[in-house]
Amino acid sequence: MNRIFIGILLISLSGYAYAEVAHPENPNIVGGIFSTKVCFNNDGAVASDTECDQTGVDEGLLVLGIFQWGGVALSGINGCGTSAVNPVSSATCPFVEGETFTPCQSDQYVLVQTTISGHYWAVLANSNCTAIALPESTALIPCRLTDAFDPVTGCATINPPVFTVEDGYIKMGSGRAPPDSDCTDSAHIGRMAVDGVNDLIYVCTPTGWSVR
């Protein structure tokens, strides 16, 4: 079973806890949430959004402004938008610096790409688009190149989970949240998937995926 290593560190900073998340394709590529901003760098750690300072480790600074996602001057970000795309590597992500690139949608993700390494991330807005959502551990999701992006669920693996029986136990492959399209038909009811990133179990019901 492939395991995704994601380091998450929650620290109180100026009254707001932030999450530091490492990318599974390269753990040196990390993102840190700071209320309305996400700072990405490539030195394996980020303690403040001031680390996005145009140095060699700066991978981009994303900001949630007044109902708009944007790139912060002078760091900028590769903004991909809020449209579903499969896989994420097929998204169009122009560099934006000091300007907005797409409207914020409440309780939905935006897709961005780091400016130097080209790694993809899904970032979740809160219910009124005033800050990054809580908890931070599910608001900042690293996306593999082969993942599909959906604004409601973030990034999900394209390949279905592998089913095995080991030592008398039924074992589901551990991936990410399954895409909505895998639970839209009556023939899909009863499907199960394990989200090993966010510690969730998905069961397909007549009304869609039920999260346990």
C-alpha positions as CSV (number, residue, x, y, z in Angstrom):
1,M,0.0,0.0,0.0
2,N,1.4,3.4,-1.0
3,R,1.5,5.8,1.9
4,I,1.4,9.5,1.5
5,F,3.6,11.4,3.9
6,I,2.2,14.7,4.8
7,G,3.7,16.6,7.7
8,I,1.2,18.8,9.4
9,L,2.2,21.2,12.2
10,L,-0.4,23.3,14.0
11,I,1.0,26.4,15.8
12,S,-0.7,29.4,17.3
13,L,0.5,32.5,15.5
14,S,-1.0,36.0,16.1
15,G,-4.2,34.3,17.3
16,Y,-4.5,32.1,14.2
17,A,-3.3,28.5,14.0
18,Y,-1.5,27.6,10.8
19,A,-0.9,24.3,9.0
20,E,2.3,23.3,7.4
21,V,1.8,20.7,4.7
22,A,4.4,18.8,2.7
23,H,3.8,17.7,-0.9
24,P,3.9,13.9,-1.4
25,E,5.8,14.2,-4.7
26,N,8.5,16.3,-3.0
27,P,8.5,16.8,0.8
28,N,10.7,19.9,0.4
29,I,7.8,21.7,-1.3
30,V,5.6,22.9,1.6
31,G,2.7,25.2,2.1
32,G,1.7,27.2,5.2
33,I,-1.7,28.8,5.9
34,F,-1.8,32.2,7.5
35,S,-5.5,33.3,7.9
36,T,-6.1,34.7,4.3
37,K,-2.7,33.7,2.8
38,V,-0.9,30.5,1.8
39,C,2.9,30.7,1.5
40,F,4.7,28.0,-0.5
41,N,8.4,27.4,-0.4
42,N,10.9,24.6,-1.3
43,D,13.1,24.4,1.8
44,G,11.0,21.9,3.7
45,A,9.5,24.4,6.3
46,V,7.5,27.6,6.4
47,A,6.9,29.5,9.6
48,S,5.7,32.8,8.3
49,D,4.2,34.3,5.1
50,T,7.2,36.6,5.1
51,E,9.2,33.7,3.8
52,C,7.6,34.3,0.5
53,D,10.0,37.0,-0.3
54,Q,11.3,36.4,-3.8
55,T,14.3,34.5,-2.7
56,G,15.3,31.1,-4.2
57,V,13.0,29.2,-1.8
58,D,9.9,31.2,-2.6
59,E,7.3,29.1,-4.5
60,G,4.5,31.7,-4.5
61,L,2.1,33.5,-2.2
62,L,-1.7,33.0,-2.5
63,V,-4.2,35.5,-0.9
64,L,-7.9,35.4,-0.4
65,G,-9.0,39.0,-0.8
66,I,-12.5,40.5,-0.9
67,F,-14.3,37.5,-2.4
68,Q,-11.4,37.0,-4.8
69,W,-8.3,34.7,-5.0
70,G,-5.1,36.4,-6.1
71,G,-1.4,36.4,-6.2
72,V,0.5,38.7,-3.8
73,A,3.0,41.2,-5.1
74,L,5.8,40.6,-5.5
75,S,5.8,36.9,-4.9
76,G,2.8,35.9,-7.1
77,I,1.3,32.5,-7.7
78,N,0.3,30.3,-10.7
79,G,-3.5,30.6,-10.5
80,C,-5.4,27.7,-12.1
81,G,-9.0,28.6,-11.0
82,T,-12.0,26.8,-9.7
83,S,-13.1,24.8,-12.7
84,A,-12.9,21.0,-12.4
85,V,-10.0,19.5,-14.3
86,N,-8.8,15.9,-14.8
87,P,-5.9,15.5,-14.3
88,V,-4.5,18.6,-12.7
89,S,-1.5,18.6,-15.0
90,S,-3.9,19.6,-17.8
91,A,-5.0,22.8,-16.0
92,T,-4.0,26.3,-17.4
93,C,-2.3,28.2,-14.6
94,P,-1.0,31.6,-15.6
95,F,1.3,33.5,-13.3
96,V,-0.4,36.3,-11.4
97,E,1.3,38.9,-9.3
98,G,-0.5,41.5,-7.2
99,E,-3.8,40.9,-8.8
100,T,-6.9,38.6,-8.6
101,F,-7.4,35.6,-10.9
102,T,-10.8,34.1,-10.0
103,P,-13.8,34.8,-7.7
104,C,-14.0,32.9,-4.4
105,Q,-16.8,30.4,-4.0
106,S,-18.0,29.7,-0.4
107,D,-16.8,26.4,1.0
108,Q,-15.1,25.5,-2.3
109,Y,-11.5,24.9,-3.4
110,V,-9.3,26.8,-5.7
111,L,-6.4,25.1,-7.7
112,V,-3.0,26.7,-7.7
113,Q,0.5,25.7,-8.8
114,T,3.8,26.6,-7.2
115,T,5.9,29.1,-9.3
116,I,9.2,27.3,-9.5
117,S,8.6,23.6,-9.0
118,G,5.2,23.4,-10.6
119,H,3.5,21.4,-7.9
120,Y,-0.3,21.6,-7.6
121,W,-2.4,22.4,-4.5
122,A,-6.1,22.8,-3.7
123,V,-7.0,25.5,-1.1
124,L,-10.4,25.7,0.6
125,A,-12.2,29.0,1.3
126,N,-14.5,29.3,4.4
127,S,-18.3,29.7,4.3
128,N,-18.2,33.5,3.7
129,C,-14.9,33.8,1.7
130,T,-13.2,35.8,4.4
131,A,-10.3,33.4,5.2
132,I,-8.9,29.9,4.5
133,A,-11.3,27.3,5.9
134,L,-10.8,25.4,9.2
135,P,-9.4,22.8,10.0
136,E,-6.3,23.7,8.1
137,S,-5.4,20.1,7.6
138,T,-8.2,19.6,5.1
139,A,-8.1,23.2,3.7
140,L,-4.6,22.8,2.1
141,I,-4.4,19.6,-0.1
142,P,-1.4,18.8,-2.2
143,C,-2.4,17.4,-5.6
144,R,-0.4,14.7,-7.4
145,L,0.1,15.3,-11.1
146,T,-2.4,12.4,-11.9
147,D,-5.1,13.7,-9.4
148,A,-8.4,15.1,-10.6
149,F,-9.4,18.5,-9.1
150,D,-13.0,19.3,-8.2
151,P,-14.0,22.6,-6.5
152,V,-16.2,20.8,-4.0
153,T,-13.9,17.9,-3.0
154,G,-10.5,19.2,-3.8
155,C,-8.1,16.7,-5.3
156,A,-8.8,13.0,-5.7
157,T,-7.0,10.1,-7.1
158,I,-8.2,9.1,-10.6
159,N,-7.5,5.4,-10.2
160,P,-10.0,3.4,-8.1
161,P,-8.9,1.9,-4.7
162,V,-7.4,-1.6,-4.8
163,F,-9.4,-4.3,-2.9
164,T,-7.6,-7.2,-1.2
165,V,-8.1,-9.7,1.6
166,E,-5.1,-10.0,4.0
167,D,-5.0,-12.2,7.1
168,G,-8.8,-12.5,7.1
169,Y,-9.3,-8.7,6.9
170,I,-10.9,-6.9,4.0
171,K,-8.5,-4.2,3.0
172,M,-9.2,-1.1,0.9
173,G,-6.5,0.8,-0.8
174,S,-5.8,4.2,0.8
175,G,-5.9,7.2,-1.4
176,R,-7.8,10.5,-1.4
177,A,-11.4,11.5,-1.5
178,P,-13.2,9.7,-4.4
179,P,-14.5,11.9,-7.2
180,D,-18.3,12.6,-7.2
181,S,-18.6,10.9,-10.6
182,D,-17.9,7.5,-9.0
183,C,-21.2,7.7,-7.0
184,T,-23.8,9.0,-9.3
185,D,-25.6,5.8,-10.5
186,S,-27.7,3.2,-8.7
187,A,-25.1,0.6,-9.7
188,H,-22.5,2.5,-7.7
189,I,-24.4,2.2,-4.3
190,G,-22.3,0.2,-1.8
191,R,-18.9,1.4,-3.1
192,M,-16.4,2.2,-0.3
193,A,-13.2,4.2,-0.4
194,V,-10.6,5.1,2.3
195,D,-9.2,8.6,2.3
196,G,-5.9,8.0,4.0
197,V,-4.9,11.7,3.8
198,N,-7.8,13.1,5.8
199,D,-8.6,9.9,7.9
200,L,-12.1,9.5,6.3
201,I,-14.2,6.6,5.0
202,Y,-16.5,7.2,2.0
203,V,-19.6,5.0,1.4
204,C,-21.7,5.4,-1.7
205,T,-25.4,5.8,-0.9
206,P,-28.5,6.7,-3.0
207,T,-27.9,10.4,-2.2
208,G,-24.2,10.3,-3.0
209,W,-21.0,9.8,-1.0
210,S,-21.6,9.5,2.8
211,V,-18.5,10.5,4.8
212,R,-17.7,8.6,8.1
